């Protein structure tokens, strides 16, 4: 589940970030993509087995998404401003994009075990998602049993648990963009 | 309600049906017999990840047996599954 926090669009002009991201090459994730974060992570290896048992296979071209990272793809000022808005210290942020026809299979967001341990030693991790694009038909995000559909641009949700199982898909005609945030609540 | 057509759709994990209308080659014949009405029933267990979208409504984790009447039989819709279990739906096109 996730709780609606508010709309951030008056504080952050998310359209400007999307216009910037549309102009730069992204990092593709999912089947057939280099996975530099999860390589050798036992939790992810177990997850991939779960996907395979459910019927996802390496030939499923739809099981893909795109990530954009601060510093590498966009200015960290976006992270700083969002952190202020939700009153948090940031741990990690990224923008994910799901183009039409892409599916993000059911999963928790795992970090490498040593990083999870380090983060948790500083306190409980919070997970926020901001829907940064205008809503469009067919764009669905699911957190546990909670489907989020047709959110307004700038709507922010706080997850019940930072590692809630979730997934998403885009059956529409426009790319969906989300700003994802891990951090510590002040 | 007279049944014009009925079918079951199955969406496996990782699959989807993009936005579309259901076009029926025999629709003129159905319309000549009366008002055409569309229903959909969620028939599988409500596993997370299986979704159905019709116009601006998203249906997720619907209890098995939940049935909805569409505003119009030609409404744009889509269905997909980012979960771990198959999703089944029963669809009914009726003539009133």
Boltz contact constraints between the chains, C-beta under 6 A:
constraints:
  - contact:
      token1: [A, 54]
      token2: [B, 13]
      max_distance: 6.0
  - contact:
      token1: [A, 54]
      token2: [B, 84]
      max_distance: 6.0
  - contact:
      token1: [A, 55]
      token2: [B, 12]
      max_distance: 6.0
  - contact:
      token1: [A, 55]
      token2: [B, 13]
      max_distance: 6.0
  - contact:
      token1: [A, 56]
      token2: [B, 13]
      max_distance: 6.0
  - contact:
      token1: [A, 56]
      token2: [B, 14]
      max_distance: 6.0
  - contact:
      token1: [A, 60]
      token2: [B, 14]
      max_distance: 6.0
  - contact:
      token1: [A, 63]
      token2: [B, 14]
      max_distance: 6.0
  - contact:
      token1: [A, 103]
      token2: [B, 14]
      max_distance: 6.0
  - contact:
      token1: [A, 103]
      token2: [B, 82]
      max_distance: 6.0
  - contact:
      token1: [A, 104]
      token2: [B, 82]
      max_distance: 6.0
  - contact:
      token1: [A, 105]
      token2: [B, 82]
      max_distance: 6.0
  - contact:
      token1: [A, 106]
      token2: [B, 49]
      max_distance: 6.0
  - contact:
      token1: [A, 106]
      token2: [B, 82]
      max_distance: 6.0
  - contact:
      token1: [A, 106]
      token2: [B, 83]
      max_distance: 6.0
  - contact:
      token1: [A, 106]
      token2: [B, 84]
      max_distance: 6.0
  - contact:
      token1: [A, 137]
      token2: [B, 19]
      max_distance: 6.0
  - contact:
      token1: [A, 138]
      token2: [B, 19]
      max_distance: 6.0
  - contact:
      token1: [A, 138]
      token2: [B, 53]
      max_distance: 6.0
  - contact:
      token1: [A, 138]
      token2: [B, 78]
      max_distance: 6.0
  - contact:
      token1: [A, 140]
      token2: [B, 51]
      max_distance: 6.0
  - contact:
      token1: [A, 140]
      token2: [B, 58]
      max_distance: 6.0
  - contact:
      token1: [A, 142]
      token2: [B, 48]
      max_distance: 6.0
  - contact:
      token1: [A, 142]
      token2: [B, 49]
      max_distance: 6.0
  - contact:
      token1: [A, 145]
      token2: [B, 48]
      max_distance: 6.0
  - contact:
      token1: [A, 145]
      token2: [B, 61]
      max_distance: 6.0
  - contact:
      token1: [A, 147]
      token2: [B, 58]
      max_distance: 6.0
  - contact:
      token1: [A, 147]
      token2: [B, 60]
      max_distance: 6.0
  - contact:
      token1: [A, 149]
      token2: [B, 58]
      max_distance: 6.0
  - contact:
      token1: [A, 150]
      token2: [B, 56]
      max_distance: 6.0
  - contact:
      token1: [A, 167]
      token2: [B, 49]
      max_distance: 6.0
  - contact:
      token1: [A, 167]
      token2: [B, 82]
      max_distance: 6.0
  - contact:
      token1: [A, 169]
      token2: [B, 16]
      max_distance: 6.0
  - contact:
      token1: [A, 169]
      token2: [B, 80]
      max_distance: 6.0
  - contact:
      token1: [A, 169]
      token2: [B, 82]
      max_distance: 6.0
  - contact:
      token1: [A, 171]
      token2: [B, 16]
      max_distance: 6.0
  - contact:
      token1: [A, 171]
      token2: [B, 18]
      max_distance: 6.0
  - contact:
      token1: [A, 171]
      token2: [B, 19]
      max_distance: 6.0
  - contact:
      token1: [A, 171]
      token2: [B, 78]
      max_distance: 6.0
  - contact:
      token1: [A, 171]
      token2: [B, 80]
      max_distance: 6.0
  - contact:
      token1: [A, 172]
      token2: [B, 19]
      max_distance: 6.0
